[in-house]
């Protein structure tokens, strides 16, 4: 069944559309006729393109600016394209000589971490009741024990996962595997974002007991977060590319874990730092952008450089924290499996980011080509091909692309094909079809029917007789859960078909869920 197409979009073929615009910026969407594309998201991307005017006016109004012309050069939209909060989810923006923090958003380095366990699905199914209770305790009832020293916290914020794992000190983390340190470099899209300082998050570092240098448990890291974040136990239900699946350990029936989370409050703080600095340095007399998107330019003034540096350090700290957060979420799932299923081991397949920017020579010598090119991804994941992964463990197949479906639906692992039309990007999920507010008003009976068929582990156990007597508590719980229920999301099948047909990413394996942990 074909979805109704917005009149502003022009279909090019079965897999691609384009969005004409008065700035003549190339804007293409990878989506088949059966992938719904909401008009509100088209409105939003047209508003984003107004930033082209902002860049021109800002360059003219900035005292002493003598850099190259800042501009938007290309926009790519992935099949999960839907309305966000100012920037649509599933948007990739390429600029020259301009950085747009809001084109990444608050949840910096939100992403997916996929691990392959040594377990078979038939060995896990008999333990699901016990595993559900165990995971509720580990994630929500004080069972999570992540002890970090001040040195380890700062090492994570400044150097990412390799910094954390090489920082020394106590590492009493259940489930740690011998390969984790190497995999933190080889099987992560970007294993760390070097930061000159972590002073923006000194309070978090100090909360570990900086005076004594001892480790203390942390109440932030290892948290799932809200919204569409989750940790899920899955199994390989179908193989589409036997050779790649074999190389990646994705045998039929193999149990895997998927963690989707980001930088939590640290990302919000980092993005707030950017907006604060941009507002403070905005040229007097220049109206602020109607769309609210405020850019950094490669402005050579010392005060402008200091403002950028403060943001870039905070950005790197938050991105590094997100890597650690997904790592500890996966360790918690490993601990639950080991306790209830016995003898389980797990190894990282890939950790892929969604909300990041990649800069090339924008703010000075950094090993780039000096072009000032920046690729911003919001709700979109890298999908590089063979050339992009040369010399690494994925050189033969292309970059792993992890695309989850809605809660209870299948997820897919694909291999990236380095499509120039999407700026080497793919979607990070199925994408919403119904806004959160509208989906929360769905019928309770529909949710109850879904919960009878699928396990969702939340802080509240809705089957507990004590909880059942609190109608107000259950109503709030149902409202939150319905916002992430299957009917709120697009079907994953047409989304994956669009990626495959458009030459963006080729399916390797289909994963089916056993249970989902939601914050």
MARSEGU-692875 format. One line per field, with one value per residue (C-alpha): residue in three letters; x, y, z; residue number from 1. Coordinates in nm, 4 decimals. Each point is the difference from the previous one (the first is absolute). Layout:
code	Ala/...
X	X/...
Y	Y/...
Z	Z/...
pos	NUM/...
END
This chain:
code	Unk/Unk/Unk/Unk/Unk/Unk/Unk/Unk/Unk/Unk/Unk/Unk/Unk/Unk/Unk/Unk/Unk/Unk/Unk/Unk/Unk/Unk/Unk/Unk/Unk/Unk/Unk/Unk/Unk/Unk/Unk/Unk/Unk/Unk/Unk/Unk/Unk/Unk/Unk/Unk/Unk/Unk/Unk/Unk/Unk/Unk/Unk/Unk/Unk/Unk/Unk/Unk/Unk/Unk/Unk/Unk/Unk/Unk/Unk/Unk/Unk/Unk/Unk/Unk/Unk/Unk/Unk/Unk/Unk/Unk/Unk/Unk/Unk/Unk/Unk/Unk/Unk/Unk/Unk/Unk/Unk/Unk/Unk/Unk/Unk/Unk/Unk/Unk/Unk/Unk/Unk/Unk/Unk/Unk/Unk/Unk/Unk/Unk/Unk/Unk/Unk/Unk/Unk/Unk/Unk/Unk/Unk/Unk/Unk/Unk/Unk/Unk/Unk/Unk/Unk/Unk/Unk/Unk/Unk/Unk/Unk/Unk/Unk/Unk/Unk/Unk/Unk/Unk/Unk/Unk/Unk/Unk/Unk/Unk/Unk/Unk/Unk/Unk/Unk/Unk/Unk/Unk/Unk/Unk/Unk/Unk/Unk/Unk/Unk/Unk/Unk/Unk/Unk/Unk/Unk/Unk/Unk/Unk/Unk/Unk/Unk/Unk/Unk/Unk/Unk/Unk/Unk/Unk/Unk/Unk/Unk/Unk/Unk/Unk/Unk/Unk/Unk/Unk/Unk/Unk/Unk/Unk/Unk/Unk/Unk/Unk/Unk/Unk/Unk/Unk/Unk/Unk/Unk/Unk/Unk/Unk/Unk/Unk/Unk/Unk/Unk/Unk/Unk/Unk/Unk/Unk/Unk/Unk/Unk/Unk/Unk/Unk/Unk/Unk/Unk/Unk/Unk/Unk/Unk/Unk/Unk/Unk/Unk/Unk/Unk/Unk/Unk/Unk/Unk/Unk/Unk/Unk/Unk/Unk/Unk/Unk/Unk/Unk/Unk/Unk/Unk/Unk/Unk/Unk/Unk/Unk/Unk/Unk/Unk/Unk/Unk/Unk/Unk/Unk/Unk/Unk/Unk/Unk/Unk/Unk/Unk/Unk/Unk/Unk/Unk/Unk/Unk/Unk/Unk/Unk/Unk/Unk/Unk/Unk/Unk/Unk/Unk/Unk/Unk/Unk/Unk/Unk/Unk/Unk/Unk/Unk/Unk/Unk/Unk/Unk/Unk/Unk/Unk/Unk/Unk/Unk/Unk/Unk/Unk/Unk/Unk/Unk/Unk/Unk/Unk/Unk/Unk/Unk/Unk/Unk/Unk/Unk/Unk/Unk/Unk/Unk/Unk/Unk/Unk/Unk/Unk/Unk/Unk/Unk/Unk/Unk/Unk/Unk/Unk/Unk/Unk/Unk/Unk/Unk/Unk/Unk/Unk/Unk/Unk/Unk/Unk/Unk/Unk/Unk/Unk/Unk/Unk/Unk/Unk/Unk/Unk/Unk/Unk/Unk/Unk/Unk/Unk/Unk/Unk/Unk/Unk/Unk/Unk/Unk/Unk/Unk/Unk/Unk/Unk/Unk/Unk/Unk/Unk/Unk/Unk/Unk/Unk/Unk/Unk/Unk/Unk/Unk/Unk/Unk/Unk/Unk/Unk/Unk/Unk/Unk/Unk/Unk/Unk/Unk/Unk/Unk/Unk/Unk/Unk/Unk/Unk/Unk/Unk/Unk/Unk/Unk/Unk/Unk/Unk/Unk/Unk/Unk/Unk/Unk/Unk/Unk/Unk/Unk/Unk/Unk/Unk/Unk/Unk/Unk/Unk/Unk/Unk/Unk/Unk/Unk/Unk/Unk/Unk/Unk/Unk/Unk/Unk/Unk/Unk/Unk/Unk/Unk/Unk/Unk/Unk/Unk/Unk/Unk/Unk/Unk/Unk/Unk/Unk/Unk/Unk/Unk/Unk/Unk/Unk/Unk/Unk/Unk/Unk/Unk/Unk/Unk/Unk/Unk/Unk/Unk/Unk/Unk/Unk/Unk/Unk/Unk/Unk/Unk/Unk/Unk/Unk/Unk/Unk/Unk/Unk/Unk/Unk/Unk/Unk/Unk/Unk/Unk/Unk/Unk/Unk/Unk/Unk/Unk/Unk/Unk/Unk/Unk/Unk/Unk/Unk/Unk/Unk/Unk/Unk/Unk/Unk/Unk/Unk/Unk/Unk/Unk/Unk/Unk/Unk
X	0.0000/0.1454/0.0189/-0.1456/0.2796/0.0441/-0.0552/0.3305/0.2021/0.0938/0.0404/0.3068/-0.0395/-0.1179/0.2532/0.0736/-0.1770/0.1286/-0.1182/0.0287/0.0739/0.0701/0.3637/0.0688/0.1629/-0.0055/-0.2439/-0.0714/-0.2029/0.0573/-0.3531/-0.2239/-0.3671/-0.1048/0.2070/-0.2162/0.1542/-0.1910/-0.0619/0.1046/0.3489/0.0139/-0.0989/0.2798/0.2729/-0.1024/0.0405/0.3465/0.0985/-0.0628/0.3364/0.1552/-0.1188/0.1199/0.3513/0.0258/-0.1317/0.2165/0.3178/-0.0817/-0.0773/0.2975/0.2701/0.3198/-0.1293/0.2125/-0.0508/-0.1459/-0.3697/-0.1988/-0.2745/-0.2120/0.1135/-0.2256/-0.2759/-0.0837/-0.3086/-0.0217/-0.3104/-0.0814/-0.0286/-0.2571/-0.0621/0.2367/0.0392/0.1313/0.2030/-0.1713/0.1192/0.1813/0.1701/0.3577/0.1271/0.3273/0.1396/0.3143/0.1594/-0.2820/-0.0849/-0.3627/-0.0225/-0.3792/0.0374/0.1351/-0.2279/0.0046/0.0600/0.3543/0.1314/-0.3238/0.0577/-0.0305/0.2278/-0.0507/0.1640/-0.0043/-0.0231/0.1019/-0.3599/-0.2609/-0.3618/-0.1282/0.2275/-0.1292/-0.3778/-0.0547/0.1678/-0.1928/-0.2159/0.3037/0.1953/-0.2765/0.0119/0.3797/0.0169/-0.2572/0.2196/0.3222/-0.1263/-0.2537/0.0145/0.3538/0.1674/0.2197/0.3427/0.2296/0.2934/0.2157/0.2921/0.0501/0.2911/-0.2198/-0.2813/0.2318/0.1735/-0.3367/-0.1056/0.3309/0.0905/-0.3086/-0.0220/0.3724/0.0758/-0.2356/0.1267/0.3657/-0.0327/0.0892/-0.1458/-0.2725/-0.2175/-0.2530/-0.2456/-0.1898/0.0195/0.3231/0.1570/0.3682/-0.0845/-0.1768/0.3055/0.0933/-0.3621/-0.0346/0.2367/-0.0712/-0.3777/-0.1206/-0.0661/0.1814/0.1585/0.0776/-0.0189/0.3139/-0.0829/0.2452/-0.1831/-0.2941/-0.0521/-0.3601/-0.0854/0.2238/-0.2961/-0.0563/0.3709/0.0143/-0.3063/0.2160/0.1938/0.2757/0.1617/0.0725/0.0299/-0.2157/-0.2636/-0.3644/-0.3199/-0.1556/-0.3657/0.0163/0.2131/-0.1606/-0.3424/-0.2253/-0.1659/-0.3521/-0.1826/0.0961/0.3093/0.0144/0.2087/-0.1329/0.0669/-0.0371/0.0879/0.0952/-0.3245/0.1090/0.3216/-0.0037/0.3736/0.1545/0.3641/-0.0215/-0.2171/0.2528/0.2859/-0.1917/-0.1042/-0.3700/-0.0970/-0.3723/-0.1293/0.2939/-0.1016/0.1146/-0.0461/-0.0695/0.0403/-0.1389/0.0924/0.2093/0.1589/-0.2981/0.0295/0.3572/-0.1114/-0.2669/0.2607/0.2442/-0.2628/-0.1087/0.3606/-0.0041/-0.3228/0.1159/0.3268/-0.1704/-0.2564/0.2680/0.2078/-0.2862/0.0679/-0.1870/-0.2824/-0.0243/-0.3388/0.0226/-0.1048/-0.3708/0.0662/0.2142/0.3064/0.3165/0.3338/0.3654/0.2190/0.3802/0.0277/0.3638/-0.0711/0.1471/-0.3312/-0.1783/0.2673/-0.0313/-0.3780/0.0336/0.2681/-0.2152/-0.2845/0.2200/0.1542/-0.3423/-0.1263/0.2903/-0.0539/-0.3677/0.0738/0.2566/-0.2419/-0.2584/0.2485/0.0572/-0.3715/-0.0769/0.2956/-0.1370/-0.3544/0.1374/0.1993/-0.3188/-0.1769/0.3011/-0.0214/-0.3700/0.0544/0.2923/-0.2007/-0.3080/0.1321/0.3488/0.3315/-0.0949/0.2596/-0.0516/0.2037/-0.0646/-0.0991/-0.0219/-0.0763/-0.1475/-0.0892/-0.3093/0.0393/0.3443/0.1875/0.3152/0.2185/0.2839/0.2315/-0.2683/0.1725/0.3653/0.2505/-0.1540/0.1306/-0.2826/0.0162/-0.0783/-0.3261/-0.2047/-0.2444/-0.2252/-0.2476/-0.2671/-0.2181/-0.3122/-0.1776/0.2129/0.2823/0.3222/-0.0250/0.3447/0.0962/0.3205/0.2164/-0.1158/0.0980/0.3308/0.2445/-0.2541/-0.1996/-0.2837/0.2040/-0.1366/-0.3667/-0.0520/-0.1013/-0.2652/-0.3272/-0.2355/-0.3657/-0.2458/-0.3706/-0.2708/-0.0311/-0.0898/0.0852/0.3014/0.3289/0.2540/0.3759/0.1151/0.3314/0.0591/0.0698/0.1424/-0.2752/0.0932/-0.3675/-0.0453/0.3456/0.0944/-0.2943/-0.2958/-0.2993/0.0310/-0.3374/-0.3445/-0.1004/-0.3173/-0.3243/-0.2108/0.1154/0.0532/-0.3013/-0.2387/0.1386/-0.0444/-0.3749/-0.0261/-0.2405/0.1128/-0.1366/0.2431/0.2915/-0.1196/-0.0236/0.3554/0.1310/-0.1571/0.2176/0.3232/0.2215/0.0821/0.2166/-0.0581/0.0643/-0.3647/-0.1227/-0.3582/-0.0784/0.0827/-0.3262/0.1058/0.0522/-0.3289/-0.1864/0.1463/-0.2082/0.1767/0.3452/-0.1070/-0.1631/0.3239/0.1996/-0.2322/0.0133/0.3801/0.0169/-0.2572/0.2241/0.2526/-0.2460/0.0108/-0.2871/0.1973/0.2728/0.0355/0.0209/0.3627/-0.0356/-0.0532/0.2697/0.2604/-0.1183/0.0610/0.3552/0.0709/-0.1674/0.1596/0.3515/0.0468/0.0363/-0.0502/-0.1750/0.2174/-0.2251/-0.3431/-0.0255/-0.3122/-0.0507/-0.0355/-0.0448/0.0555/0.1228/-0.1437/0.0897
Y	0.0000/0.3338/0.2855/0.3343/0.2225/0.3641/0.2226/0.1804/-0.3177/-0.1238/-0.3751/-0.0900/-0.3795/-0.2831/0.0855/0.3743/0.3330/0.3540/0.3193/0.3072/0.3196/0.3660/-0.0304/-0.2724/-0.2144/-0.3681/-0.1791/-0.3683/-0.2531/-0.3747/-0.1426/-0.2260/0.0746/-0.2114/0.2017/0.2737/0.3494/0.2465/0.3537/0.1497/-0.1449/0.1548/0.3352/-0.0423/-0.0793/0.3021/0.2099/-0.1511/0.1141/0.3607/-0.0356/0.0697/0.3602/0.0122/-0.1045/0.2739/0.2718/-0.1160/0.0063/0.3531/0.1217/-0.1583/0.2618/-0.0836/-0.3255/-0.0779/-0.3757/-0.1988/0.0232/-0.2168/-0.2035/-0.3142/-0.2217/-0.3057/-0.1542/-0.3703/-0.1437/-0.3654/-0.2256/0.0574/0.3743/0.1562/0.3210/0.0862/0.3102/0.2482/-0.2482/-0.3127/-0.3383/-0.1782/0.3147/0.0219/0.3511/0.0722/0.3515/0.1840/0.2393/-0.0244/-0.2190/-0.0408/-0.1423/-0.0296/-0.2279/-0.2531/0.0854/-0.0577/-0.3749/0.0140/-0.3358/-0.1818/-0.3317/-0.3777/-0.2642/-0.3578/-0.2967/-0.3665/-0.2484/-0.3653/-0.1025/-0.1627/0.1167/-0.3445/0.0104/0.3437/-0.0346/-0.2179/0.2695/0.3053/0.0329/-0.0052/0.2201/0.2608/0.0186/0.0108/0.2802/0.2098/-0.0295/0.0759/0.2976/0.1564/-0.1380/0.0757/-0.3027/0.2078/0.0436/0.2082/0.1137/0.2668/0.1963/0.3692/-0.1001/-0.2409/0.2543/0.2673/-0.2492/-0.0986/0.3619/0.0978/-0.3113/-0.2184/-0.3739/-0.0677/0.2654/-0.1609/-0.3544/0.1014/0.2363/-0.2627/-0.0137/-0.2386/-0.1564/-0.2037/-0.0135/-0.3233/-0.1406/0.1666/-0.2018/-0.0249/0.1381/0.3111/0.2282/-0.0916/0.0118/0.3509/0.1069/-0.2411/-0.0492/0.3511/0.2535/0.2666/-0.1420/0.3349/0.3737/0.1714/0.2866/0.2500/0.0110/-0.1480/0.3043/0.0446/-0.3194/0.0437/-0.0625/-0.3468/-0.0840/0.1258/-0.1958/-0.3140/0.1208/0.2084/0.0694/-0.3658/-0.1168/-0.3003/-0.1489/0.0562/-0.1220/0.2277/0.0891/0.1411/-0.2177/-0.3282/0.1651/-0.0752/0.3399/0.0675/0.0278/-0.2626/-0.1192/-0.3664/-0.3082/-0.3057/-0.3722/-0.1407/-0.3017/-0.0512/-0.1046/0.0140/0.0424/0.2030/0.0039/-0.3301/0.0994/0.3305/-0.1522/-0.2789/0.2489/0.2024/-0.3009/0.0366/-0.3671/-0.0901/-0.0240/0.1896/0.2362/0.3625/0.3121/0.3492/0.3181/0.3326/0.2979/0.3154/0.2686/0.0655/0.3266/0.0620/0.0457/0.2482/0.1962/0.0014/0.1187/0.2632/0.1205/0.0449/0.2010/0.2145/0.0866/0.0625/0.2336/0.1889/0.0514/0.0770/0.3257/0.2994/0.1085/-0.3331/-0.1663/-0.3511/-0.2722/-0.0676/-0.3758/0.0286/-0.1627/0.1899/-0.0936/0.0206/0.1461/-0.0327/0.3513/0.0862/0.2321/-0.1312/0.0269/-0.1933/-0.2688/-0.0334/-0.0403/-0.2700/-0.1811/-0.0113/-0.1549/-0.2457/-0.1279/-0.0420/-0.1667/-0.2474/-0.0697/-0.0778/-0.2170/-0.1971/-0.0406/-0.1464/-0.2677/-0.0912/0.0046/-0.2560/-0.2097/-0.0230/-0.0660/-0.2982/-0.1158/0.0071/-0.2182/-0.2347/-0.0274/-0.0888/-0.2675/-0.1505/-0.0147/-0.1659/-0.1903/-0.0901/0.0002/0.2762/0.2131/0.2890/0.1975/0.3334/-0.0144/0.3776/0.3286/0.2597/0.3636/0.1918/0.3576/0.1364/0.2244/-0.0790/0.3008/0.0298/0.2950/0.2345/0.1612/-0.0418/-0.2812/-0.3337/-0.2358/0.0816/0.1493/0.3530/0.0003/0.1026/-0.2836/-0.1105/-0.2868/0.0232/-0.3011/0.0134/-0.3311/-0.1447/-0.2516/-0.0329/-0.2613/-0.0078/-0.2517/-0.1964/0.3062/0.1639/-0.3034/-0.0806/-0.1744/-0.0733/-0.3121/0.1081/0.0794/-0.2990/0.0679/0.3683/0.1678/-0.1753/0.1938/-0.0698/0.0821/-0.0886/-0.0320/0.1093/-0.1668/-0.3644/0.0136/-0.1316/0.1861/-0.0273/-0.0080/0.1249/0.0811/0.3535/0.0733/0.3503/0.1726/0.3517/0.0880/-0.0416/0.1352/-0.3529/-0.0172/-0.2271/0.0217/-0.0822/-0.1708/-0.0368/0.3571/0.1313/0.0141/0.1406/0.2866/-0.0909/0.1983/-0.1707/-0.3504/0.0451/0.0297/-0.3489/-0.2554/-0.1746/-0.3293/0.0122/0.0470/-0.2837/-0.2310/0.0885/-0.0590/-0.3464/-0.0921/0.1804/0.0600/0.3588/0.0507/0.3410/0.1452/-0.0765/-0.3606/0.0378/-0.3559/0.0736/-0.0146/0.3074/0.1994/-0.1261/0.1836/0.3362/0.1048/0.3383/-0.1585/-0.2547/0.2686/0.2023/-0.3154/-0.0959/0.3519/-0.0048/-0.3504/0.0729/0.2788/-0.2686/-0.2753/-0.1666/0.1997/0.3244/-0.1094/-0.0740/-0.3612/-0.1079/-0.2043/0.2889/0.2019/-0.2745/-0.0575/0.3689/-0.0229/-0.3112/0.1204/0.3430/-0.1452/0.1328/-0.3207/-0.3729/-0.2269/-0.2545/-0.1406/0.0469/0.0028/-0.0806/0.1278/-0.2152/0.2891/0.3753/0.2037/0.3543/0.2796
Z	0.0000/-0.1036/0.2499/-0.1034/-0.1319/0.0995/-0.3056/0.0616/-0.0556/-0.3457/-0.0432/-0.2058/0.0012/0.2248/0.2715/-0.0201/0.0230/-0.0055/0.1658/-0.2260/0.1909/-0.0723/0.1110/-0.2593/0.2679/-0.1036/0.2341/-0.0620/0.1975/-0.0126/0.0332/-0.2026/-0.0735/0.3004/0.2530/0.1590/0.0044/0.2158/-0.1347/0.3343/-0.0514/-0.3488/0.1552/0.2503/-0.2525/-0.2087/0.3148/0.0500/-0.3496/0.1085/0.1746/-0.3410/0.0379/0.3613/-0.1015/-0.2586/0.2325/0.2905/-0.2094/-0.1166/0.3538/0.1789/0.0599/-0.1842/-0.1487/-0.3039/-0.0286/-0.2855/-0.0721/0.2457/-0.1649/0.0047/-0.2858/0.0282/0.2125/0.0061/0.1706/0.1022/-0.0123/0.3697/-0.0695/0.2363/0.1889/0.2820/0.2163/-0.2564/-0.2060/-0.1413/0.1207/-0.2820/-0.1310/-0.1299/-0.0709/-0.1800/0.0429/-0.0990/0.2468/0.2539/0.2994/0.1087/0.3555/-0.0242/-0.3033/0.2505/0.2913/0.3727/0.0157/-0.1345/-0.1255/0.0592/-0.1732/-0.0153/0.1484/-0.1226/0.1729/-0.1010/0.2862/0.0216/0.0743/-0.2209/0.0178/0.1031/0.3045/0.1028/-0.0466/0.3136/0.2134/-0.1191/0.3133/0.2276/-0.2397/0.0005/0.3816/-0.0018/-0.2559/0.1865/0.3095/-0.1873/-0.1973/0.2356/0.3554/0.1107/-0.1548/-0.2320/0.1607/-0.2208/0.2081/-0.1659/0.1394/-0.0782/-0.2257/-0.1959/-0.0356/-0.1323/-0.2303/-0.1466/-0.0571/-0.1578/-0.2006/-0.0354/0.0608/-0.0542/0.2613/0.2499/-0.0547/0.0143/0.2972/0.2575/0.3473/0.1098/-0.2686/0.1954/-0.2837/-0.0469/-0.3494/-0.1142/-0.2829/-0.1114/-0.3467/0.1263/-0.0076/-0.3584/-0.1142/0.1434/-0.2783/-0.2862/0.0208/0.0800/-0.2738/0.2029/0.3122/0.1589/-0.0553/0.1331/0.2343/0.1426/0.3302/0.1888/0.2216/-0.1157/0.1883/0.3040/0.2311/-0.1451/0.0224/0.3578/0.1057/-0.0121/0.3031/-0.1505/0.3345/0.0694/-0.3587/0.0811/-0.2244/0.0767/-0.1568/-0.2558/-0.0309/-0.3536/-0.2231/-0.0988/-0.0145/-0.2976/-0.0210/-0.1215/-0.3314/-0.2554/0.1874/0.1007/0.0636/-0.1802/0.0011/-0.3530/-0.2105/-0.3636/-0.1699/-0.3636/-0.1966/-0.3227/-0.0782/0.1097/-0.0482/0.1884/0.2727/0.0527/0.0209/0.2587/0.2104/-0.0836/-0.0211/-0.0023/0.3576/0.1488/0.2821/-0.0277/0.2103/-0.1307/0.2046/-0.1243/0.2145/0.0032/0.2149/0.2275/0.1958/-0.1177/-0.3600/0.1044/0.1934/-0.2933/-0.2467/0.2500/0.0104/-0.3781/-0.0006/0.2916/-0.1773/-0.3335/0.1522/0.1911/-0.3153/-0.2382/-0.1904/0.1371/-0.2271/-0.1850/0.0626/0.1305/-0.2461/-0.0276/0.0034/0.3145/-0.1606/0.0918/-0.1645/0.0931/-0.2749/-0.0233/0.1423/0.0838/0.2946/0.3301/0.1841/-0.2741/0.0083/0.3777/-0.0254/-0.2653/0.1944/0.3121/-0.1957/-0.1915/0.3232/0.1620/-0.3192/0.0052/0.3714/-0.0574/-0.3059/0.2006/0.2910/-0.2391/-0.1093/0.3646/0.0701/-0.2719/0.1138/0.3540/-0.1203/-0.1905/0.3033/0.2055/-0.2558/-0.0029/0.3801/-0.0157/-0.2625/0.1900/0.3229/-0.1515/-0.3012/0.1220/-0.1809/-0.2401/-0.1721/-0.2412/-0.2489/-0.1622/-0.3652/-0.0507/0.1735/-0.2366/0.0777/-0.1130/0.1198/-0.0884/-0.2386/-0.1954/-0.0876/-0.2471/0.0396/0.1317/0.2962/-0.0836/-0.0616/0.0938/-0.2654/-0.2390/-0.3451/0.1152/-0.1931/0.3001/-0.0718/0.2850/-0.0125/0.2694/0.0770/0.2148/0.0348/-0.2797/0.0169/-0.2037/-0.2761/-0.1571/-0.2653/-0.0621/-0.0609/0.3226/0.2107/-0.1708/0.2293/0.2751/0.0881/-0.2320/-0.3097/-0.1900/0.0717/0.0675/0.3225/0.2140/0.0006/0.2920/-0.0669/0.2791/-0.0603/0.2388/0.3401/-0.0589/-0.3715/-0.1900/-0.0222/-0.2805/-0.0350/-0.3400/-0.1621/-0.1179/-0.3640/0.0330/-0.1972/-0.1058/-0.0341/0.3755/0.0874/0.1095/0.2414/0.0785/0.2307/0.3697/0.0335/-0.1497/0.0865/0.1580/-0.1936/0.2886/0.2271/0.3652/0.1199/-0.2408/0.0609/0.3768/-0.0592/-0.1506/0.1434/0.3205/-0.1330/-0.2905/0.2395/0.2237/-0.3001/-0.0962/0.3538/0.0073/-0.2978/0.0849/0.3037/0.0902/0.3086/0.1578/0.3468/0.0799/-0.0047/-0.1218/0.1102/0.3655/0.2052/0.1982/-0.3182/-0.1428/0.2773/-0.1083/-0.2987/-0.0238/-0.0126/-0.2606/-0.2142/-0.0101/-0.0757/-0.2865/-0.1430/-0.0120/-0.1461/-0.2715/-0.1311/-0.0999/-0.0964/-0.3442/-0.1481/0.0517/-0.2446/-0.3689/-0.1140/-0.0085/-0.3221/-0.2454/0.1765/-0.0465/-0.3586/-0.0734/0.1367/-0.2071/-0.3200/0.0262/0.0248/0.3535/0.2030/-0.0709/0.2552/0.1783/0.2741/0.1528/0.3800/0.2030/0.3570/0.3115/0.2431/0.0157/0.2961/0.0039/0.2418
pos	1/2/3/4/5/6/7/8/9/10/11/12/13/14/15/16/17/18/19/20/21/22/23/24/25/26/27/28/29/30/31/32/33/34/35/36/37/38/39/40/41/42/43/44/45/46/47/48/49/50/51/52/53/54/55/56/57/58/59/60/61/62/63/64/65/66/67/68/69/70/71/72/73/74/75/76/77/78/79/80/81/82/83/84/85/86/87/88/89/90/91/92/93/94/95/96/97/98/99/100/101/102/103/104/105/106/107/108/109/110/111/112/113/114/115/116/117/118/119/120/121/122/123/124/125/126/127/128/129/130/131/132/133/134/135/136/137/138/139/140/141/142/143/144/145/146/147/148/149/150/151/152/153/154/155/156/157/158/159/160/161/162/163/164/165/166/167/168/169/170/171/172/173/174/175/176/177/178/179/180/181/182/183/184/185/186/187/188/189/190/191/192/193/194/195/196/197/198/199/200/201/202/203/204/205/206/207/208/209/210/211/212/213/214/215/216/217/218/219/220/221/222/223/224/225/226/227/228/229/230/231/232/233/234/235/236/237/238/239/240/241/242/243/244/245/246/247/248/249/250/251/252/253/254/255/256/257/258/259/260/261/262/263/264/265/266/267/268/269/270/271/272/273/274/275/276/277/278/279/280/281/282/283/284/285/286/287/288/289/290/291/292/293/294/295/296/297/298/299/300/301/302/303/304/305/306/307/308/309/310/311/312/313/314/315/316/317/318/319/320/321/322/323/324/325/326/327/328/329/330/331/332/333/334/335/336/337/338/339/340/341/342/343/344/345/346/347/348/349/350/351/352/353/354/355/356/357/358/359/360/361/362/363/364/365/366/367/368/369/370/371/372/373/374/375/376/377/378/379/380/381/382/383/384/385/386/387/388/389/390/391/392/393/394/395/396/397/398/399/400/401/402/403/404/405/406/407/408/409/410/411/412/413/414/415/416/417/418/419/420/421/422/423/424/425/426/427/428/429/430/431/432/433/434/435/436/437/438/439/440/441/442/443/444/445/446/447/448/449/450/451/452/453/454/455/456/457/458/459/460/461/462/463/464/465/466/467/468/469/470/471/472/473/474/475/476/477/478/479/480/481/482/483/484/485/486/487/488/489/490/491/492/493/494/495/496/497/498/499/500/501/502/503/504/505/506/507/508/509/510/511/512/513/514/515/516/517/518/519
END
